[in-house]
Amino acid sequence: MIILAIAIDIFLILLSLKYAWWYPSISKKKTRIMMYHMISDQVADSKKSGLRVSEQMFEKHLKYFTDNDWKFIKMSELNKYNDDAKVVAITFDDGYLDNYKTAFPLLKKYNACATLYLVIDRHDNDWSVKKNSKHNTGILAKEEKLTDGQIAEMVDSDIFELGGHTISHPFLPNLTIEEKENEIISCKTILENKFNTKVTSFAYPFGIYAQEDVQIIKNSSFESAVTTDEGVVSLDSIYELKRVKASGKDNFFAFKLRVKKGFRGFI
């Protein structure tokens, strides 16, 4: 009985660390930037990926924000709302086909909008191996990406705006200053010229960057930059903005915890 009691205690402690429901919520006056990648089902016979949020769960997220009177904004609108507003920015990284086929119609349905951080050379690009050579399954390269025509339709609809996410999605620590400047600054020019739009925000590839990368952004005409660090917005760090992770490994309870606190738990 003692062993059982200890096991139950350990289980409850781990559960409370994984789902930190007891941790104070962050004020709803603090903007939430939601980070998504794919809106798709998990791949059969593969390890469950946090990058894949199902269509059904994504719609539950949008409905939650709508039902609870959150205002959807694009990243270019970040400074337009005062501290009394409940504001959420939906963001997508990379440029997957399901952003058009699945997310786009749902955003329309809920009168929502989003910012797409788009990789220029995204087709057949398995950028995960640039960070870790062991990530060589090829799944990412095979994942269907957006065509330029689809992106143009998304931008022209005024539901999506574009953000920079480099030309090739490199691992920034492996690049020289000149290479970094080309990847970071040139992607903005290419996107603006190709899609006849203004690009004001940037997302660091893999969320890994150094202060010299931040300085490149500051010296450019980007107005903001997002990381993959978890949390709510602090406009004091406009070039290192935290985001709320939307994970395909989460249930709806975990999603709501993330929105309320900026993160799910400690493990």
N, C-alpha and C positions, 0 to 999 in steps of 0.2 A: 504493500500500500504506500509506503514511503517513497519508493522508486516511482510509482505511478504519479504520486502527487508532485514530485520533482519534475517529472516529464511534462505534466500539465502546466506547471509554472513556467518552465522553459518555453513551451509552445506559446503560451500567452504573452510572454515577454517578446519573443520573436515576432509574433503577430502585431503587437503594439508598435514595434520598431518598423515593421514593413508598412503598416497603415497607421500613420501617426495622427489618428483622429483627435487626440488629446492636445495636439500642438496648436497654439493660437492661430486663428485665421488672419490673413493680411487684409487690410481695408479694401473694400470693393472700389474705392476711389483710385486705387492703383491699377494702371492699365495692365491687362494680360496680353501677352503675345504668344499665341498657340503655335507650336511647331509640329507640322505634319510632313510626311514624305509621300507614301503611297496610300491610296484608299482602295484596298483590295483584300481579298481573302488570303489566308496563309497558304504557302506553297506546300502541296502534298509531299510527304516523305522528307521534309526539310525541318530544321530546327525553327521553332516559333520565333518570328521576327517582330521586334518592336516597331520597325519601320512601316509595317502593314496594319493599318486600321481598317476594319471592315466597313462596308457601305452602311450596314445597319447601325454600327456604333457611331460612325461619323454623323449620320442623321440624328441620332440621339444627342450628340454633342451640340449640333446646331439648334435643335429644339430646346435644349436646356438653356442655351444663351438667350434664345428668343423669348421663351416663357418667363425668364427671370429678368427681362428688360435690359439686357446688355446691348450696347450700341456697337455694331460691326464697323470697323474702319480699315483703311489701307495704311501701310506704313508711312506713306507720304503725308498722312493726316495726323501724325502722332502728336504734334504740338497744338492742334486746333481745339482741344477739349479741356475744360477746366477740371478742377479736382472734385467736382460734384457729379461727374459723369461716370457711369459704369461702362467701360470701354474695353473691347476685345479686338485684337488684330489676328486674323487667321493667316498663317504663312505656310507655304509649301516649299520644300527644298528639292532641287535637282532638275525636275522636269519630266515626270513620268506620265505615260499616256492616260492612266486612270484619273489623273487630275482633270482631264478634259471629258472623258467618257462618264465618270462617276461623280467626281466632286463638283464639277461645273453645273450640272443640272440641279444638284441639291442646294448649292449656293443660290441659284436662281429661285428655287422653291421657297427658301427662307429669307429672301431679300437680303442676302449677306454678300460680302465681298472678301477679297483675299489678295495677298501679295505672293507672287511666284518668284522665288530665287532660282534663276535659270542658269544651268551650265550651257555654254555655247557648244562645245564639242561633246555632246552627251551620248550620241549613238555609238553602240558597240564599245563603250568606254567602261572598263571595269576598274573604276578609280579606287575601290576598296583595297586593292593590292598595293596601292601607293602608300597607304598607311601601315599595312601589315601584309607581308608577302604570303602569309598563311591563308589569307582570305581569297583563295584562288578558285573558288567553286565555279565561277563564271555566271552565276545567277544574276548578278547585277548587270553585267554586260548584255545578257539576253533579255532583260526586262525592257519592254517596249517603252520608248520615249516619245515625247510630243513632237509633232512635225511643226515646221514654221507656219504652215497654214492654220493649224489648230490654235497655235499661240496667238496669231493675228486675230482670230475670231474671239478668243478669250479677252484679249486686250481691248478690241473694238467694242465689246459688249459693255465695257466699263465696270464689269464685275471683278476682273483681275487687273492688277498692275504688275509690272516686272521689277525685280530687284537683281542686282549683280551677284553672281556666285562663282566668279572666275571663268576663264576660257575652258580649262580642261579638268577642273576639280583636283588640283595638285595637293600634295602634302607640303604646306608652306614652309615648314622647317628645313626641307631639303633644297630650297631654292635660294639663289642669290638675290640681292636687293633688286637688281635690274629685272630678273625673271619675275619676282613678286609684283613689281610695278606694272609689268606687261599684263600679267594675269588679272590683276585687280582693277587697274584703270582702263585697260583696253576693252574689257568685257562690257563696261558701261557704254563706251562709244559704239561698239558693235550692236548692242541691243537697241540703243536709241536710233541708230541709223536704219537698222533692219526693220524695226517695227514702228517707226515714226512715233516714238513715245518718249517720255521723260523717265529716267531711272535715278532714284534718289537714295535708295537703301542697298546695303550689301550684307551678305551672310558669309562668315568665314568657313571655308571647307573643313569638314570634320569638327568644327568648333575649336580648332587648334590654331593658335596664333601667338605672336610675340608683340611687344610694344612697338617694334619697328613697323609691323603690319598695321597697327592702329594709326601710327603716324602717317603712313601712306594714305590711309582712308581720310584722315584729317586734312591732309594737304591736297586732296582731290576735291571734287564737287559733290561727293556723297554727303548726305545730310544725317545719316544714321547707319549703324551696323549692328547686326545681331549675332549672338553667340549660341552655343548649345548649353550654356550654364543655366541651371534651373532657378527660377524665381520670377518675380514680377518686375515691372518697369521702374527704373530709377532714371529720370532724365538728366541726372548728374553724370551718368555714364552713357551718353547718347551713342558712342561708338563701341560700346561693349554691353549692349542690352541683353538682359537675360530673357529666356523664354520658358513657357510652360510646356513640358513634353507631353505630346499625345502618343501614347504607346499602344501598339497592338497586343501587348501582353496584359493590359489593364482591363479590369471590369469597370462598370459604370460608377461604382462607388469610389474606386481609385481615381477615376477621371475627376469627379467632383472634389475630392480631396486636393488634387493638384491645382484645380482652379481656385479653391479657397485659400490654399497655403503657398502655392507656387511649386510645390513638390508633393510626392506621395508619402514618403517615409524615409527612414535612415538606412535601410538595407534593401 
